[in-house]
């Protein structure tokens, strides 16, 4: 296992840390497939058992590091349980990027540190004999490969490589803004998922755009219990209540009583908390189709003002209205938690009668810039 060579000790992730990482990585993840989650957990456990502990590289050690490669699961997590991994996918993807870059990788970084992605990044680091960077490229969860703080910093996701469970390796070199359009059909043709190695960059560049500490934060959250599990993210509770209605559609988000919702463009960075960027509710442009489908969830508050909260979601919760007034919106991370065990619930599987709590976690500051808001909303930012 390659470790930093400047003489300072670093923490190593072992099999004993794996369960805590796995539990903590689910804190920000909505829509986790149980079967896929356990496949990724078993995969990471097998790699750690075979290859030993993985050094966890803190952000302040990155400036002396060479090529770093971001790793993520591309495609549907449910497909991971249907087409089981061989274990070779991560190393094939990383080696393909190394061939394009003309040099060897020195560290692996999770594209985001949520659910299967954190575990697959750890499995990749173990299999490749590389340290895992303590941080990620999002600081929250977004559905598209290009929706990262790396993109905001001007780092292109390509060249990238996809490695499939069928043994295929596909390298993609593309102008910015075309990656998602190219990758998604390839993933579908490969059985629904692949390991993607992307955003190759030097450690110094990575240090300038990384969200630091997210892996160790996930480990700490997994070791905690109850409400303290969310404490590192300082969540803000919007309401506690029960789901009274769920509606799914294929169209744009609308308030059925008032037509399309119009919200001032000022957001949490400079305007009222939870205000959405202008045009957000018109839906993404035709050129960037999000996976999943639009869903609306109506929650009736159990206490206090007994307001009705409407949650508008497409792959994640984008907007919360309290009695018609905006209460939170993208780029905030908005989560619907089970009222019984505080697990994050998938809005597409919400059922009337379920007791829930709706909480908001503030995203990293860069997501609240005009460019960050545009990227979070559509998948295309100022670097496109």
C-alpha positions as CSV (number, residue, x, y, z in Angstrom):
1,X,0.0,0.0,0.0
2,X,1.5,3.3,-1.1
3,X,1.6,5.9,1.7
4,X,2.7,9.5,2.0
5,X,6.4,9.8,2.2
6,X,7.0,13.1,4.1
7,X,7.4,11.2,7.4
8,X,4.2,12.4,9.1
9,X,1.9,9.6,10.2
10,X,-1.6,9.4,8.6
11,X,-4.7,7.6,9.7
12,X,-5.3,4.3,8.0
13,X,-8.8,2.9,7.3
14,X,-9.1,-0.8,8.3
15,X,-11.8,-3.4,8.3
16,X,-12.7,-2.2,11.8
17,X,-13.6,1.3,10.4
18,X,-15.6,0.0,7.5
19,X,-19.0,-0.4,9.2
20,X,-18.7,3.1,10.6
21,X,-17.9,4.5,7.2
22,X,-20.7,2.6,5.6
23,X,-23.3,3.8,8.1
24,X,-22.0,7.4,8.1
25,X,-21.9,7.6,4.3
26,X,-25.6,7.0,4.2
27,X,-26.4,10.1,6.2
28,X,-26.6,12.3,3.1
29,X,-27.8,9.7,0.6
30,X,-31.4,9.5,-0.4
31,X,-32.6,6.5,-2.5
32,X,-29.9,4.0,-1.4
33,X,-30.8,0.5,-2.7
34,X,-30.3,-1.9,0.2
35,X,-29.1,-4.7,-2.0
36,X,-26.6,-2.5,-3.8
37,X,-25.4,-1.0,-0.6
38,X,-24.6,-4.4,0.8
39,X,-22.8,-5.4,-2.4
40,X,-20.6,-2.3,-2.1
41,X,-20.0,-3.0,1.6
42,X,-19.0,-6.6,0.9
43,X,-16.8,-5.4,-2.0
44,X,-14.9,-2.9,0.2
45,X,-14.5,-5.5,3.0
46,X,-13.1,-8.0,0.6
47,X,-10.6,-5.5,-0.8
48,X,-9.4,-4.4,2.7
49,X,-9.1,-8.0,3.8
50,X,-7.0,-8.9,0.7
51,X,-4.9,-5.7,0.5
52,X,-4.7,-4.3,4.0
53,X,-5.5,-0.9,5.5
54,X,-5.8,2.2,3.2
55,X,-4.0,5.4,4.3
56,X,-6.4,8.3,4.6
57,X,-4.7,11.3,3.0
58,X,-5.7,14.7,4.6
59,X,-6.1,17.8,2.4
60,X,-3.0,19.4,3.8
61,X,-0.9,16.6,2.4
62,X,-2.2,17.0,-1.2
63,X,0.2,19.7,-2.5
64,X,3.1,17.2,-2.5
65,X,1.0,14.5,-4.3
66,X,1.1,13.8,-8.0
67,X,-1.8,12.5,-10.1
68,X,-5.1,12.1,-8.2
69,X,-8.1,10.4,-9.8
70,X,-11.8,10.7,-8.7
71,X,-13.8,7.5,-8.6
72,X,-17.6,7.0,-8.5
73,X,-20.3,4.6,-9.4
74,X,-21.9,5.6,-12.7
75,X,-25.4,4.5,-13.4
76,X,-28.1,3.0,-11.3
77,X,-27.2,1.6,-7.9
78,X,-29.9,-1.0,-8.2
79,X,-28.1,-2.5,-11.2
80,X,-25.0,-3.1,-9.0
81,X,-26.9,-5.9,-7.2
82,X,-28.3,-7.3,-10.5
83,X,-24.9,-7.4,-12.3
84,X,-22.4,-8.2,-9.6
85,X,-18.9,-6.7,-9.8
86,X,-15.8,-8.8,-10.6
87,X,-13.7,-6.6,-8.4
88,X,-11.5,-5.6,-11.3
89,X,-13.6,-2.7,-12.4
90,X,-11.9,0.0,-10.3
91,X,-8.3,-0.9,-11.2
92,X,-9.2,-1.1,-14.9
93,X,-10.8,2.3,-14.9
94,X,-7.8,3.9,-13.0
95,X,-5.3,2.2,-15.3
96,X,-7.1,3.5,-18.4
97,X,-6.9,7.1,-17.1
98,X,-3.2,6.6,-16.2
99,X,-2.5,5.5,-19.8
100,X,-4.2,8.6,-21.2
101,X,-2.4,10.9,-18.7
102,X,1.0,9.2,-19.3
103,X,1.7,8.8,-15.5
104,X,0.7,6.7,-12.6
105,X,-2.0,7.8,-10.1
106,X,-0.8,8.6,-6.6
107,X,-4.2,8.9,-4.8
108,X,-7.9,8.2,-5.2
109,X,-10.6,10.7,-4.2
110,X,-14.3,9.9,-3.9
111,X,-16.4,12.0,-6.3
112,X,-18.8,12.2,-3.5
113,X,-18.7,10.5,-0.1
114,X,-22.3,9.2,0.0
115,X,-23.4,5.6,0.3
116,X,-21.9,3.2,-2.4
117,X,-19.6,5.9,-3.7
118,X,-17.6,6.1,-0.5
119,X,-17.3,2.4,-0.3
120,X,-16.3,1.9,-4.0
121,X,-13.7,4.7,-3.6
122,X,-12.3,2.8,-0.6
123,X,-12.3,-0.5,-2.5
124,X,-10.5,1.2,-5.4
125,X,-7.8,2.6,-3.2
126,X,-7.3,-0.8,-1.6
127,X,-7.1,-2.7,-4.9
128,X,-4.8,-0.1,-6.5
129,X,-2.6,0.2,-3.5
130,X,-3.1,3.9,-3.2
131,X,-4.1,6.3,-0.4
132,X,-7.7,7.6,-0.2
133,X,-8.1,11.4,0.0
134,X,-10.1,12.6,3.0
135,X,-12.5,14.7,1.1
136,X,-14.7,14.7,-2.1
137,X,-15.7,16.8,-5.0
138,X,-19.3,17.7,-4.0
139,X,-19.8,18.0,-0.2
140,X,-23.3,16.8,-0.9
141,X,-25.1,14.5,-3.4
142,X,-25.9,15.5,-7.0
143,X,-26.9,13.1,-9.8
144,X,-24.7,14.1,-12.8
145,X,-20.9,13.5,-13.3
146,X,-20.4,17.2,-14.1
147,X,-22.2,18.5,-11.0
148,X,-19.1,18.9,-8.8
149,X,-17.0,21.6,-7.3
150,X,-14.2,20.4,-9.5
151,X,-16.2,21.6,-12.5
152,X,-16.7,24.9,-10.8
153,X,-12.9,25.2,-10.4
154,X,-12.4,24.6,-14.1
155,X,-11.3,21.0,-13.9
156,X,-12.8,18.9,-16.7
157,X,-14.2,15.4,-15.8
158,X,-12.5,14.0,-19.0
159,X,-10.4,12.3,-19.8
160,X,-12.3,9.6,-17.9
161,X,-12.7,5.9,-18.1
162,X,-15.6,3.5,-17.5
163,X,-15.0,-0.1,-16.5
164,X,-18.0,-2.4,-16.6
165,X,-18.8,-5.7,-14.9
166,X,-18.7,-7.3,-18.4
167,X,-15.0,-6.5,-18.7
168,X,-15.4,-3.5,-21.1
169,X,-13.2,-0.4,-20.6
170,X,-14.3,2.7,-22.4
171,X,-12.2,5.9,-22.4
172,X,-14.0,9.2,-23.0
173,X,-12.2,12.4,-24.1
174,X,-14.7,15.2,-24.5
175,X,-15.2,18.9,-24.5
176,X,-16.8,20.0,-21.2
177,X,-20.5,19.8,-21.0
178,X,-20.7,16.6,-23.2
179,X,-19.6,14.0,-20.7
180,X,-23.0,13.1,-19.3
181,X,-24.5,12.9,-22.8
182,X,-21.8,10.4,-23.8
183,X,-21.5,8.4,-20.6
184,X,-25.1,7.6,-19.9
185,X,-25.8,5.6,-23.1
186,X,-22.5,3.7,-22.5
187,X,-23.6,2.8,-19.0
188,X,-27.0,1.6,-20.1
189,X,-25.4,-0.6,-22.8
190,X,-23.1,-2.1,-20.2
191,X,-25.9,-3.4,-17.9
192,X,-26.8,-0.3,-15.9
193,X,-23.6,0.5,-14.0
194,X,-19.9,1.0,-14.3
195,X,-17.0,2.4,-12.2
196,X,-15.9,5.8,-13.5
197,X,-12.4,7.2,-13.0
198,X,-12.5,10.9,-13.8
199,X,-11.2,14.4,-13.1
200,X,-7.4,13.6,-13.2
201,X,-5.4,16.4,-11.6
202,X,-2.4,17.0,-9.4
203,X,-2.7,17.0,-5.7
204,X,-2.1,20.8,-5.4
205,X,-5.0,21.5,-7.8
206,X,-7.2,19.0,-6.0
207,X,-6.5,20.7,-2.6
208,X,-7.8,24.0,-4.0
209,X,-11.2,22.7,-4.9
210,X,-11.8,19.7,-2.6
211,X,-14.4,19.6,0.2
212,X,-12.0,18.4,2.9
213,X,-12.7,15.9,5.7
214,X,-15.8,14.3,4.4
215,X,-14.5,10.7,4.7
216,X,-13.4,11.0,8.3
217,X,-16.6,12.9,9.0
218,X,-18.6,9.9,7.6
219,X,-16.6,7.5,9.8
220,X,-17.3,9.7,12.9
221,X,-21.0,9.9,12.0
222,X,-21.2,6.2,11.6
223,X,-19.8,5.7,15.1
224,X,-22.3,8.0,16.6
225,X,-25.9,7.1,17.5
226,X,-29.4,8.8,17.2
227,X,-29.5,12.5,16.5
228,X,-25.8,12.9,17.1
229,X,-25.2,11.1,13.9
230,X,-26.2,14.2,12.0
231,X,-24.4,16.6,14.3
232,X,-21.2,17.1,12.1
233,X,-23.5,18.6,9.3
234,X,-25.4,20.9,11.7
235,X,-28.9,20.1,10.2
236,X,-31.8,22.5,10.5
237,X,-35.2,20.8,11.2
238,X,-38.0,22.2,9.1
239,X,-40.9,20.1,10.3
240,X,-42.0,16.8,11.8
241,X,-45.2,15.2,10.6
242,X,-46.8,12.6,8.4
243,X,-46.9,12.2,4.6
244,X,-50.5,12.8,3.5
245,X,-50.1,12.6,-0.3
246,X,-47.5,11.6,-3.0
247,X,-47.7,12.5,-6.6
248,X,-45.4,11.5,-9.5
249,X,-45.4,13.0,-13.0
250,X,-43.3,13.5,-16.1
251,X,-43.8,17.3,-16.3
252,X,-42.3,20.5,-14.8
253,X,-42.9,21.4,-11.2
254,X,-46.1,23.3,-10.6
255,X,-48.2,24.4,-7.7
256,X,-51.5,22.9,-8.8
257,X,-53.5,25.8,-7.1
258,X,-51.4,28.6,-8.6
259,X,-49.7,27.3,-11.7
260,X,-45.9,27.5,-12.1
261,X,-44.2,28.7,-8.9
262,X,-42.2,31.9,-9.1
263,X,-39.5,32.5,-6.5
264,X,-37.1,35.4,-6.2
265,X,-33.6,34.7,-7.5
266,X,-31.8,35.7,-4.2
267,X,-30.8,32.7,-2.2
268,X,-29.4,31.7,1.2
269,X,-26.1,33.5,0.5
270,X,-27.7,36.9,0.3
271,X,-31.5,36.6,0.5
272,X,-34.1,34.8,2.5
273,X,-33.2,31.3,3.7
274,X,-34.4,28.8,1.3
275,X,-35.2,31.1,-1.7
276,X,-34.8,29.3,-5.0
277,X,-32.8,30.6,-8.0
278,X,-34.9,32.1,-10.7
279,X,-36.2,29.5,-13.2
280,X,-35.4,26.5,-11.1
281,X,-38.9,25.2,-11.1
282,X,-39.1,25.3,-14.9
283,X,-37.2,22.1,-14.8
284,X,-33.9,21.2,-16.4
285,X,-33.3,22.2,-20.0
286,X,-33.9,19.5,-22.7
287,X,-30.1,19.2,-23.2
288,X,-29.6,17.9,-19.6
289,X,-32.1,15.2,-18.7
290,X,-31.9,14.1,-15.1
291,X,-32.4,10.5,-14.2
292,X,-35.4,9.6,-12.0
293,X,-38.8,11.3,-12.3
294,X,-40.5,14.4,-10.7
295,X,-42.2,13.6,-7.4
296,X,-44.2,15.8,-5.1
297,X,-44.7,14.8,-1.4
298,X,-47.1,16.6,0.9
299,X,-46.3,16.5,4.7
300,X,-48.7,17.7,7.4
301,X,-47.0,19.1,10.4
302,X,-47.8,17.3,13.7
303,X,-47.1,20.2,16.0
304,X,-46.6,23.9,16.2
305,X,-48.4,25.8,13.4
306,X,-49.5,22.5,11.7
307,X,-48.5,23.8,8.3
308,X,-48.5,21.7,5.1
309,X,-45.1,21.2,3.6
310,X,-44.8,20.4,-0.1
311,X,-41.6,18.7,-1.2
312,X,-40.7,18.9,-4.9
313,X,-38.1,16.4,-6.0
314,X,-36.4,15.2,-9.1
315,X,-33.7,12.7,-8.1
316,X,-33.4,14.7,-4.9
317,X,-35.6,17.2,-3.0
318,X,-35.2,20.5,-4.9
319,X,-37.7,22.7,-3.1
320,X,-39.8,22.8,0.1
321,X,-42.8,25.1,0.4
322,X,-44.4,25.7,3.8
323,X,-48.1,26.7,3.2
324,X,-46.9,27.9,-0.2
325,X,-44.0,30.0,1.0
326,X,-40.4,28.8,0.2
327,X,-38.7,27.2,3.2
328,X,-35.6,25.6,1.6
329,X,-34.3,24.9,-1.9
330,X,-31.3,23.7,-3.9
331,X,-28.4,23.9,-3.4
332,X,-29.3,23.1,0.2
333,X,-29.3,19.4,0.9
334,X,-32.9,18.6,1.9
335,X,-33.5,15.3,3.5
336,X,-36.7,13.4,4.5
337,X,-35.9,11.2,7.5
338,X,-37.9,8.3,8.9
339,X,-39.6,9.4,12.1
340,X,-38.8,6.0,13.6
341,X,-35.1,5.4,13.0
342,X,-34.0,8.6,11.2
343,X,-32.9,6.9,8.1
344,X,-32.9,9.0,4.9
345,X,-36.0,8.1,2.9
346,X,-36.2,8.0,-0.9
347,X,-38.9,10.4,-2.0
348,X,-39.8,8.1,-4.9
349,X,-40.8,5.5,-2.3
350,X,-42.6,7.8,0.0
351,X,-45.9,6.4,1.3
352,X,-48.8,8.2,2.8
353,X,-49.0,7.8,6.6
354,X,-45.3,7.6,7.1
355,X,-44.0,9.7,10.0
356,X,-41.1,11.9,8.8
357,X,-38.8,14.7,9.7
358,X,-37.7,17.1,7.0
359,X,-34.2,18.6,7.6
360,X,-31.9,20.9,5.7
361,X,-28.1,20.8,5.6
362,X,-26.2,23.7,4.2
363,X,-24.0,22.9,1.2
364,X,-20.4,24.1,0.8
365,X,-20.3,27.8,0.1
366,X,-19.3,27.5,-3.6
367,X,-22.7,26.0,-4.4
368,X,-24.3,29.3,-3.4
369,X,-22.5,31.4,-6.0
370,X,-24.3,32.1,-9.3
371,X,-22.2,29.6,-11.1
372,X,-22.7,27.0,-8.4
373,X,-26.5,27.5,-8.4
374,X,-26.6,27.1,-12.2
375,X,-24.5,23.9,-12.1
376,X,-26.5,22.4,-9.2
377,X,-29.8,23.2,-11.1
378,X,-29.0,22.1,-14.6
379,X,-25.7,20.2,-14.7
380,X,-24.1,23.0,-16.8
381,X,-22.1,25.8,-15.3
382,X,-19.9,28.6,-16.4
383,X,-17.2,26.1,-17.5
384,X,-19.4,24.4,-20.0
